[in-house]
């Protein structure tokens, strides 16, 4: 997780540096002064990256180092099962369709469609999460 934390730290530093440069340039090159929306957006982007990087750094201290965290690791060190991935699930398509419908509903601010798409999204996410759930006591 240290690699991921480092990546997000670099993105955070980049966001903060660009925010400073943007604020200085818009303050000097325009008659209206510092452009607040872009400056705040860049600061918040850097803050979000810093938040994620801090979380990854926190998690990295609590778990064993992975092969990605070692400089001298070989590709074969990361071999093995990574988890179970459904080979033929249609639920991701349903989640994507419901999310697209929710986006259209929000774009046109159709309240009835926002409600319908929210329900569809909850059903699709529930189907995806519980697709292989067999209940307690069944293995």
C-alpha positions as CSV (number, residue, x, y, z in Angstrom):
1,X,0.0,0.0,0.0
2,X,3.0,2.3,0.3
3,X,3.2,2.6,-3.5
4,X,-0.4,3.7,-3.7
5,X,0.1,6.2,-0.9
6,X,3.1,7.6,-2.7
7,X,1.1,8.1,-5.9
8,X,-1.7,9.9,-4.2
9,X,0.8,12.1,-2.2
10,X,2.4,13.1,-5.5
11,X,-1.1,13.9,-6.9
12,X,-1.9,16.0,-3.8
13,X,1.4,18.0,-4.0
14,X,0.7,18.6,-7.7
15,X,-2.8,19.8,-6.9
16,X,-1.6,22.2,-4.3
17,X,1.2,23.6,-6.4
18,X,-1.0,24.1,-9.4
19,X,-3.6,25.8,-7.2
20,X,-1.0,28.3,-6.0
21,X,0.2,28.9,-9.5
22,X,-3.3,29.2,-10.8
23,X,-4.3,31.7,-8.0
24,X,-1.1,33.8,-8.6
25,X,-1.6,33.9,-12.4
26,X,-5.3,34.7,-12.4
27,X,-4.6,37.4,-9.7
28,X,-2.0,39.0,-11.9
29,X,-3.4,38.5,-15.3
30,X,-7.1,39.4,-14.8
31,X,-8.8,42.6,-13.7
32,X,-11.1,40.7,-11.4
33,X,-8.4,39.2,-9.1
34,X,-8.0,35.6,-8.1
35,X,-10.5,33.3,-9.8
36,X,-12.1,31.6,-6.8
37,X,-13.8,28.6,-8.3
38,X,-10.8,27.0,-10.1
39,X,-8.6,27.8,-7.1
40,X,-10.9,26.1,-4.6
41,X,-11.5,23.2,-7.0
42,X,-7.7,22.6,-7.3
43,X,-7.2,22.9,-3.5
44,X,-10.1,20.4,-2.8
45,X,-8.7,18.0,-5.4
46,X,-5.3,18.1,-3.7
47,X,-7.0,17.6,-0.3
48,X,-9.0,14.6,-1.6
49,X,-5.8,13.0,-2.9
50,X,-4.1,13.7,0.4
51,X,-7.0,12.1,2.2
52,X,-6.8,8.9,0.1
53,X,-3.0,8.8,0.4
54,X,-3.2,9.2,4.2
55,X,-5.7,6.3,4.3
56,X,-3.4,4.1,2.3
57,X,-0.5,5.0,4.5
58,X,-2.5,4.2,7.6
59,X,-3.6,0.8,6.1
60,X,0.0,0.0,5.0
61,X,1.2,0.2,8.6
62,X,-1.5,-2.4,9.7
63,X,-1.0,-5.1,7.1
64,X,1.9,-7.2,6.0
65,X,4.0,-5.8,3.1
66,X,2.8,-7.0,-0.2
67,X,5.2,-8.0,-3.1
68,X,4.4,-4.5,-4.7
69,X,6.0,-2.9,-1.6
70,X,9.4,-4.6,-2.0
71,X,12.0,-3.1,-4.4
72,X,13.5,-6.5,-5.1
73,X,10.3,-8.5,-5.6
74,X,9.8,-10.8,-8.6
75,X,6.6,-11.1,-10.6
76,X,6.2,-14.7,-9.4
77,X,6.0,-13.3,-5.8
78,X,2.5,-12.0,-6.5
79,X,1.2,-15.3,-8.0
80,X,-1.8,-17.0,-6.6
81,X,-5.5,-16.4,-6.1
82,X,-6.6,-12.8,-6.0
83,X,-10.2,-13.5,-5.1
84,X,-13.4,-14.7,-6.7
85,X,-14.7,-12.9,-9.7
86,X,-18.0,-13.9,-11.2
87,X,-17.5,-15.3,-14.7
88,X,-20.9,-14.5,-16.1
89,X,-22.8,-11.9,-14.0
90,X,-25.3,-9.5,-15.6
91,X,-25.6,-7.4,-12.5
92,X,-22.8,-5.0,-13.5
93,X,-24.7,-4.2,-16.6
94,X,-27.8,-3.4,-14.5
95,X,-25.8,-1.2,-12.2
96,X,-24.3,0.7,-15.1
97,X,-27.7,1.1,-16.7
98,X,-29.3,2.3,-13.5
99,X,-26.5,4.7,-12.8
100,X,-26.8,6.1,-16.3
101,X,-30.5,6.5,-15.8
102,X,-29.8,8.3,-12.5
103,X,-27.4,10.6,-14.3
104,X,-29.9,11.5,-17.0
105,X,-32.6,12.0,-14.3
106,X,-30.3,14.4,-12.4
107,X,-29.3,16.2,-15.6
108,X,-32.9,17.0,-16.5
109,X,-34.0,17.1,-12.8
110,X,-37.0,14.8,-13.2
111,X,-37.8,14.0,-9.6
112,X,-39.9,11.0,-10.5
113,X,-37.1,9.5,-12.6
114,X,-34.5,10.2,-9.9
115,X,-36.7,8.1,-7.5
116,X,-37.2,5.3,-10.1
117,X,-33.5,5.2,-10.9
118,X,-32.5,5.3,-7.3
119,X,-34.7,2.3,-6.6
120,X,-33.3,0.5,-9.7
121,X,-29.8,1.3,-8.6
122,X,-30.4,-0.1,-5.1
123,X,-31.9,-3.3,-6.5
124,X,-29.0,-3.7,-9.0
125,X,-26.4,-3.1,-6.3
126,X,-28.2,-5.5,-4.0
127,X,-28.3,-8.1,-6.7
128,X,-24.6,-7.7,-7.4
129,X,-23.6,-7.9,-3.7
130,X,-25.8,-10.9,-2.8
131,X,-25.5,-12.8,-6.1
132,X,-23.7,-15.7,-4.5
133,X,-25.1,-15.4,-1.0
134,X,-26.8,-18.6,0.1
135,X,-27.7,-17.6,3.6
136,X,-26.3,-18.5,7.0
137,X,-25.2,-22.1,7.5
138,X,-24.8,-23.0,3.8
139,X,-21.3,-23.5,2.5
